[in-house]
């Protein structure tokens, strides 16, 4: 990069001069302070590399420079550059602003929330819109207009889109046309160089046929990018792909090491390899960061990234495992990298597992040391203590006995076989998985116990209050009736004393709204339909303005409370999904059949008082329809539908919907109304992906109604988010009303998703 060009460059986020870092997938240059914020966002948001102290592929660096010089930053700051949006109050920070909170909040809004990206007019079918964008990308990559392709990718175009008519992907077109920078950009966004077209040819084949040998060699390097990066991390050199060398594995440790990923499926091995790749990138970037920073200012406002940031697209278990990689020391992590390289080579070549028997005991020692280190890690206060029971103790004793027996045979004279090693490894893996499962169960039970204690205190307070009300209130009786004697009659005094004794007996015991036939029913407004007690998070007097068709959970009083505390709604949604997963994996728990109407077992209620049990029914008239039962929980469901998707796929899509809803509710809590539309669009895309799992015409009416509710609520959420007025120029009442409608839509989406998970779980278990 020329000296003159470097002098004219400024940071894309704060306009500081002479930036030293680049975000590869965003096509911008950034300064040291903004780079720290970028690193905290994770590689899924920004792939950060140093301009001079990092080994760059020449064509990739050329691609970044071209994007920067052609104004790629305007794509991410479109609304900030629009004169009509100056009144929004959002301003770009300057070099003198502090990193926290000015630069941090701006960078997160710009790249994580995509709050300033230009949005196309919303259409009814987002799948069609994404396909149109991908077709435009397919046509644009044959030209050298990089910023147009980056804009299409930012709007949602897929880099691996397979054109149904032409039978190829955008990378096939770019490789055939010799567009090196376009191919680099597509690969950064996930294009596969080894993907075949309808004729079975890859982009590498088309590049060689067209005479673009350098581009073909570069595509081969991209195809082996993961293993090349791991090999470079270990020994500082990369394989020579031109001469047919595709893997480098350190020879001094290869013979004594067995891959730890032998029992993993291809999908799980790919996930592990990607996580280790991200950890290698974090460690190498940390090394460059520490080498280039002024150490006198390292402890001030510089952002530290001690482990991999959380990726919302991954499960919580995988995110936790990714963060645990940072606790590996250099030797342990190098051993793990070598294992992955060895297994990657074996899987690529399709060879069988082989290892010398003489070196198995060496590997046993390393396994024992790793297990000891993991045991020390589990002593750390990362989890609550494990709640033990007889079954758990029995399983642990059996696994420990098997492990001790295998270790005894290992220490005896003579080598051990690979089969014995695999038995020990399987027993160890099973026991560690059981321990992790018990830890999670204990944590959930502790939380449930805390909530039950809180509910018990609330019930005691309610009963005391109700007992005082009943003791002081006189029941009304019509004059002249048998129960209302004349005061002048001879039996007046005796009747009055009997009435007092009756009231005293009624007030002598606590009364609850949950009791059947309690004396609290006359206090309902005249003509009002009884409410189902199970839907009350806490016991409250019945409001008179709640209609029969409106659930009490979203009555006006509750909606206003939800607006003032938006986090409560997100807590309900996340806990609902956690209960769904628990109901799938906890095979030992079961829901008892209720023999009485309006009776719900404790296991059927979640922490908010909502019903999740499969067999529970609410028959309060006027609340659950004419039949008095929840559609997705009715035992008289039709025969199992084999066309329904698997429970794991539905739960995975529901997790994605829930995470996006939590981001929306967090934005509502922080009054960030500019984030409503991006969040709503992500929710809409996730809803469409979940709806695509089901057949177009399901046999079950319950599934059809739940799908209609899910998609219609997502469309209504987009409409409501677009109505959100600017916070500064709108009355507080209008802002509160729109936010209340957004929360209602989010609740409807979560409710419909929960119904679909419940239905698929029941159908797949039958």
Secondary structure, 3 states (H helix, E strand, C coil): CCHHHHHCCECCCCCCECCCEEECCCCEEECHHHHHHHHHHCCCCCCEEECCCCCCCHHHHHHHHHHHHCCCHHHHCHHHHCHHHHHHCCCCCCCCCCHHHHHHHHHHHHHHCCCCCCCCCCCCCHHHHHHHHHHHHHHHCCCCCHHHHHHHHHHCCCCCCECCCCCCEHHHHHHHHCCHHHHHHHHHCCCCCCCCCCCCCCHHHHHHHCCCHHHHHHHHHHHCHHHHHHHHHHHCCCCCHHHCCCCCCCHHHHCCCCCCCCCCCHHHHHHHHHHHHHHHHHHHHHHHHHHHCCHHHCCCCCCCCCCCCCCCCCCHHHHHHHHHHHHCCHHHHHHHHHHHHHHHHHHHHCCCCCCCHHHHHHHHHHHHHHHHHHHHHHHCCCCCCCCCCHHHHHHHHHHHHHHHHHHHHHHCCCCCCHHHHHHHHHHHHHHHHHHHHHHHHHHHHHHHHHHHHHHHHHHHHHHHHHHHHHHHCCCCCCCCCCCCCCCCCCCHHHHHHHHHHHHHHHHCCCCCCCCCCCCCHHHCCCCCCCCCHHHCCCCCCCCCCCCCCCCHHHCHHHHHHHHHCHHHHHHHHHHHHHHHHHHHHCCCCCCCCCCCCCCCCHHHECCCCCECCCCCCCCCCCCCCCCCCCHHHCCCCCCCCCCCCCHHHHHHHHHHHHHHHHHHHHHHHCCCHHHHHHHHHHHHHHHHHHHCCCCCCCCCHHHHHHHHHHHHHHHHHHHHHHCCCCCCCCCHHHHHHHHHHHHHHHHHHHHHHHHHHHHHHHHHHC
